[in-house]
Amino acid sequence: MITAIVMIDAATDSIGEVAEAVAALSGVSEVYSVAGDVDLVALVRVHEFDDIATVVAGQINKVPGVLDTATHVAFRAYSRHDLEAAFSIGFESTE
């Protein structure tokens, strides 16, 4: 699975509507309203790299109220759960 993080600038008066429309798109797993330089952050999860273009350029950019996007492709995922599992290799649970 390939994950892309899409930063979305939206029209100020329609951020909620844009978020709901983007969240409903195929390939979009989550949309967050955020503080900072952008209005929304969408997580796109697809099986092929070409599908990122289909979702971002073909769908997200066409949602009314989307002004601009910046897409970042994830190379690896790190989470607390993954790190704990990696560091516990070879240690037996004392529970």
Secondary structure, 3 states (H helix, E strand, C coil): CEEEEEEEEECHHHHHHHHHHHHCCCCEEEEEECCCCCCEEEEEEECCHHHHHHHHCCCHHHCCCEEEEEEEECCCCCCHHHHHHHHCCCCCCCC
